[in-house]
Amino acid sequence: MRLFLALAFIGKWLARQRKPEVWAALAGGQRERLEAVGVTPPAPALSRSPGTT
């Protein structure tokens, strides 16, 4: 049970780190360390042109 709770916590933490506003607020060294262990920055949001659905 403790392992499950730890993994759930890590999952929530990881999801938060990948939010664009959180990622942008991280220091350069923090981003480098996350990328070194395979955590990638969030993909840029796709912008829609006016008139498309």
N, C-alpha and C positions, 0 to 999 in steps of 0.2 A: 504494500500500500504506500509506503514512504517513497519508493522509487517512482510510482505513478504520479504522486504529488510533485516530486522534484521535476519530472519530465513535463508535467503540465505547466509548472512555473517557468521552466526554460522556454517552452513553446510560446507562452504569452510574452515573455521578455524579448524573445527573438522577433516576434511579430511587431512589437513596438519599435524595436531598433530599425526595422525596415520601412517604417513610415517615412515619407519624404521629409517632413518637418523635423523629425527626430534625427534622421540621418544627417541632415544639413547642420544640425546643432552639435553634432559630435566633433571632437577635436580631430585633426588630421591623423594623429597617432592612433586614436581609437578606431577610426575607419580602417586604417592599415591593418591593425590587429584583427579586426572582424573579417576583412577580406582574406587575410592569411589563413584563417580557419574555414574559409568557404562561404562566409556570409556576404552576399552581394548587395550592392545598393539597389533601391527600388527602381523599377523601370520607369522612364519618364511617361507622364500621362499623355495619351494621344489627344490632340486637340482636333476638334471638328470644325470644318469650315462652315460658314453660314449657309443655310439652305440645304444641308445634308441631313439625313435621318439615320 
